[in-house]
Amino acid sequence: MRKRGTSKGSSRFRAFRLILLSGILLTLALIFLVSTLGSQKFSTLHKLVLEATGPMQKGVTHASGFLSVFKEKYVDLVHIREENKRLWDELLECRAAASSSREALATNTRLQKLLAFKESYDQPMLAARIVGKDPSLWFRTVIVDRGGNDGMMKGMPVVNGEGVVGQIFAVSPNYSKVLLAIAPSSAIDVLIQKSRVRGILKGTGSLSYKLDYVLKNVDVKEGDHIVTAGYGGAFPTGMPVGIVTKVVKKRRGMFLDIEVKPAVDFLTLENLLIIEKEKAFPR
């Protein structure tokens, strides 16, 4: 019985000594660690480690700084590109809107001129729009979006807000061909507005007319206005045709050579008026 009690006491004493020793070692380790970290002097080992890791840390620091700057610049560049694209899209929209506004204004101006021209003559007129052109020299024609279904007939006069354009030359159910007054095959009875002298205005194939059968003794000057004579029932009297630009009196012959600039700008024709008549030239 005594031996068992002695054995138990010995085991407890050894465990106590082990715990005490562990505590002392842990205390010494903490004291060493604190003294090492708190010291301002580096040991030889610390110096070697610092020399070895310093360049690496420096490189890492530079790399990190470079990547940070690169990232900022890249993000800024992306934002700038996005902003440029947005501004460019807005510019294109503004240009399209401005173009549409200019076109609407130009169309409105043309239509107002047509309306004013129509109201200045006591004639029934039908609006038409050019949908095609024939570039041939002798038969200079345009195609309009009015035809037999709209009451169009061959010989009907065609005008716009500036003056005489030509006459209907051919008709289909939905379209008509207009022979322009500047075509060499065109001839219109006209008057010199100032003197009321009659002549025949013929096309030259270019953007001009020649006025034939005006006698040499007639007083004609540059700037005189030429208007329709109204003979034959084709055009009403007094519609603008052109302005005299050149008068030549030759030694031979009875008549003057007269050049006339059209009142109509044939290069910009779009909207026209067709004068409706009960009687027209036969088909």
C-alpha positions, 0 to 999 in steps of 0.5 A, a space after each residue: 500500500 505504501 508503494 502505490 502512494 509513493 508512485 503516485 506522488 512521484 508522477 505528480 512531481 515529475 509533471 509539475 517539474 515538466 510544466 515549470 521547465 516549459 514555462 521557464 523556456 517559454 519565458 526565456 524565448 519571449 524575452 529573447 524575441 522582445 530583446 531582438 526586435 527591440 534592438 536597433 542593431 542588426 546581427 550579422 544574420 539579419 544583415 545578410 538576409 537584408 542584403 539578399 532580400 533588399 534588391 528583390 523588394 526594390 524590384 517588387 516595389 518598382 514593378 508594383 508602382 509601374 503596374 499601378 501607373 499603367 493601370 491608371 493610364 490604361 483605365 484613363 485611355 479606355 475612358 477617353 476612347 469611350 468619351 470620344 466615341 460618344 462625342 463622335 456619335 453625338 456629332 454624327 447625330 447633330 450633322 444628320 439633324 442639321 442636314 435634315 433641317 437644311 433639306 426641309 428648309 430647301 424643300 419648303 422654299 421650293 414649294 413656297 415658290 411653286 405655290 406663289 407662282 401657281 397663285 399668280 396665274 389663273 390656271 389649274 395646275 397639278 404638282 409633280 416631282 421629277 423621278 428620272 432624267 434623259 441625258 441625251 442632247 437632242 431630246 433633253 427630257 425628264 420623267 415626272 410622277 404624273 401620268 394619264 391616270 392623273 389627266 396628263 396629256 401630250 402638249 401640256 405646259 410644265 413650269 416651276 416657281 421660276 418660269 417655263 420648264 417645257 412641255 409634256 412629250 409622252 404619257 403613260 398611265 402613271 408617268 410622263 416625259 417632259 421635253 425641256 425648253 432647252 432641248 434643240 427640238 423645242 420651240 416656244 412663241 415668246 415676246 420681248 417684254 419691253 417692246 412686245 416684239 414676237 420671236 421663236 425661242 429655241 433650245 441649244 442643247 446647253 443651258 441657253 436659248 437662242 431667240 430667232 426671227 427678231 428683225 434688226 430694226 428692233 431695239 433689243 438690249 442685254 437684260 431685256 426679259 423674255 416671256 411667253 406670247 400665249 399663241 397657240 394655247 400652249 403657255 399662258 401669256 407673260 410667263 418668264 422664260 429668260 433674260 437676253 444676254 447677248 445681241 449680235 447684228 450681222 451685216 447679212 441677213 434680216 434678223 438679229 442673233 440673240 442669246 437668252 439665259 433661261 429663267 429656270 435653273 435646269 440643273 436643280 429641277 425637282 418639283 414642277 407644276 403641270 398646267 392642266 388644259 382641256 385641249 392639248 396637242 394630239 397624241 
